[in-house]
């Protein structure tokens, strides 16, 4: 409970090694400040950020709802899919959120269904029921992967993101830009329409289908 805002909030605590030196802490603050300036109905709001005992944390809007990942998995169990018009509406809102962030030089770096919350003002969303027309998609964890890379928080060669949604350049550890987020959104679009991921396993040669790199 945030005593100043007088409302429930979510607290994202990052690993303490992410702020192991003064330069990392300065970069974390700079990145957190950038994300906290985002004001979009389809992006979770960041209220505050700081470090306690050298451990960084973010205070964010508490979203009541279900993740898109959980909802898609519930559909797959019963062999159902989202109606095309619902998929188009959700993807359009997420694309608008990314476009808004990209215009401000903020890249998500980990766009995936698990980082999208489905919520509605009229009450809870049931996993076994059709998605209400007023349900909206909200992109969460904006900037967390960016904090890790931009502040050199991870070890050399470590790749930030979720493999199934990584763009080829991101999978290869190369510099990324807004196009990597768009690629991940395209993978989500395919998954929502088809009911499965476009890339789900290494090919027979043992190489990553997305990037051509040896699988591990």
C-alpha positions in Angstrom: 0.0 0.0 0.0 1.5 3.3 -1.1 0.9 5.7 1.8 1.4 8.9 -0.2 -0.8 7.8 -3.2 -3.2 5.9 -0.8 -3.6 3.1 -3.2 -2.3 -0.5 -3.7 0.8 -0.8 -6.0 3.1 -3.4 -7.4 6.8 -3.5 -6.4 9.3 -5.0 -8.8 12.6 -5.8 -7.0 15.6 -6.3 -9.3 18.6 -8.4 -8.3 21.1 -6.5 -6.1 24.0 -7.3 -8.5 22.3 -5.0 -11.1 23.6 -2.0 -9.2 27.0 -3.1 -8.2 28.8 0.2 -8.9 28.1 4.0 -9.0 28.0 4.0 -12.8 25.4 1.2 -12.9 23.3 3.1 -10.3 23.4 6.3 -12.3 22.4 4.4 -15.5 19.6 2.7 -13.6 18.2 6.0 -12.4 18.4 7.5 -15.9 16.6 4.5 -17.5 14.0 4.4 -14.7 13.3 8.1 -15.1 12.8 7.6 -18.8 10.3 4.8 -18.3 8.5 6.7 -15.6 7.7 9.5 -18.0 5.6 7.2 -20.2 1.9 8.0 -20.1 -0.1 5.6 -22.3 -3.3 3.7 -21.5 -1.7 0.5 -22.7 1.6 0.8 -20.8 1.7 0.1 -17.0 2.4 3.2 -15.1 5.7 3.5 -13.1 5.2 5.7 -10.0 8.6 5.6 -8.4 12.0 4.0 -8.3 15.0 3.9 -6.0 17.7 1.8 -4.4 17.7 0.3 -0.9 20.9 -1.3 0.3 22.1 -1.1 -3.3 19.1 -3.1 -4.5 17.0 -1.3 -7.2 13.2 -1.5 -7.2 10.3 0.0 -9.2 6.9 0.9 -7.8 4.2 0.4 -10.5 0.5 0.5 -11.0 -1.2 -2.7 -9.7 -3.1 -4.3 -12.6 -6.0 -6.5 -11.7 -6.6 -9.1 -14.4 -4.9 -12.1 -16.2 -1.9 -12.3 -18.4 -2.3 -12.8 -22.1 0.0 -15.8 -21.8 -2.4 -17.5 -19.3 -5.4 -16.7 -21.4 -3.8 -18.1 -24.6 -2.8 -21.3 -22.8 -6.4 -21.7 -21.5 -7.6 -21.4 -25.1 -5.1 -23.9 -26.3 -6.3 -26.5 -23.7 -9.8 -26.4 -25.2 -8.7 -26.0 -28.8 -10.1 -22.5 -29.1 -8.6 -19.3 -30.5 -9.2 -15.7 -30.1 -11.6 -14.2 -32.6 -9.7 -12.4 -35.4 -11.4 -9.1 -34.6 -10.3 -9.4 -30.9 -6.8 -10.3 -31.9 -6.7 -7.3 -34.2 -7.9 -5.0 -31.5 -5.4 -6.2 -28.9 -2.5 -6.1 -31.3 -3.4 -2.6 -32.5 -3.4 -1.3 -28.9 -0.1 -2.9 -28.1 1.4 -1.5 -31.4 0.2 1.9 -30.4 1.9 1.5 -27.0 5.2 0.5 -28.6 5.0 3.3 -31.2 4.5 5.8 -28.3 7.5 4.4 -26.4 9.7 4.1 -29.5 9.0 7.7 -30.4 10.6 8.5 -27.0 13.6 6.2 -27.6 12.4 3.6 -25.2 12.7 -0.1 -26.3 10.9 -2.8 -24.4 13.3 -5.7 -25.4 11.0 -8.5 -23.9 7.6 -8.2 -25.7 5.7 -11.5 -25.0 2.3 -12.6 -23.8 3.5 -13.0 -20.3 4.3 -9.3 -20.2 0.8 -8.3 -21.3 -2.0 -8.0 -18.8 -5.7 -8.2 -19.8 -7.9 -6.1 -17.6 -11.4 -4.6 -17.6 -13.1 -2.0 -15.4 -16.3 -4.1 -15.1 -14.8 -6.9 -13.1 -12.5 -10.0 -13.4 -11.7 -11.8 -16.6 -12.4 -15.6 -16.5 -9.9 -17.8 -18.4 -12.7 -20.1 -19.5 -15.0 -17.4 -20.9 -14.9 -15.3 -24.1 -12.8 -12.2 -23.7 -15.2 -9.3 -22.9 -15.3 -6.5 -25.5 -14.2 -3.9 -23.0 -11.1 -5.9 -22.0 -7.9 -4.0 -22.8 -4.2 -5.1 -23.1 -1.6 -3.4 -21.0 2.2 -3.9 -21.6 4.1 -4.4 -18.4 7.7 -4.7 -17.4 8.6 -1.9 -19.8 12.3 -1.2 -19.6 13.3 -3.9 -17.2 15.3 -5.8 -19.9 16.6 -2.4 -21.1 17.8 -1.6 -17.6 19.8 -4.8 -17.6 21.5 -4.2 -20.9 21.9 -0.4 -21.0 23.5 -0.4 -17.5 25.7 -3.4 -18.3 24.0 -5.3 -15.5 24.4 -8.7 -17.1 27.6 -10.7 -17.8 29.3 -10.4 -21.2 27.4 -12.3 -23.9 24.2 -12.6 -21.8 21.1 -12.1 -23.9 18.1 -10.3 -22.5 14.7 -11.5 -23.6 12.6 -14.7 -24.1 13.9 -17.0 -26.8 10.7 -17.7 -28.7 10.1 -13.9 -29.2 13.7 -12.8 -29.9 14.5 -11.2 -33.2 17.5 -12.7 -35.0 19.8 -9.8 -34.1 18.8 -10.0 -30.5 19.3 -13.8 -30.4 22.8 -13.2 -31.7 23.6 -10.7 -29.0 23.8 -7.8 -31.5 22.6 -4.2 -30.9 18.9 -3.9 -31.1 16.4 -1.1 -31.8 12.6 -0.7 -32.1 12.5 -3.3 -34.8 13.2 -6.0 -32.3 10.0 -5.1 -30.4 8.1 -5.1 -33.7 9.4 -8.6 -34.5 8.3 -9.9 -31.1 4.9 -8.3 -31.6 4.7 -10.1 -35.0 5.5 -13.5 -33.2 2.7 -12.7 -30.8 0.3 -11.9 -33.6 1.1 -15.2 -35.3 0.6 -17.1 -32.0 -2.8 -15.4 -31.3 -4.1 -16.3 -34.8 -2.6 -19.8 -35.2 -2.7 -21.0 -31.6 1.0 -21.9 -31.6 4.4 -20.3 -32.0 5.9 -19.9 -35.4 9.3 -21.2 -34.0 9.1 -23.8 -31.3 12.2 -26.1 -31.7 15.6 -26.4 -33.2 15.8 -27.8 -36.7 17.4 -31.2 -37.6 20.8 -29.7 -37.8 20.7 -28.5 -34.2 20.7 -24.8 -35.2 18.3 -22.2 -34.0 15.7 -21.7 -36.7 15.3 -18.0 -36.0 18.9 -17.0 -36.1 21.0 -19.8 -37.6 23.1 -20.0 -34.5 24.0 -23.3 -32.8 21.4 -24.2 -30.3 22.3 -24.9 -26.7 
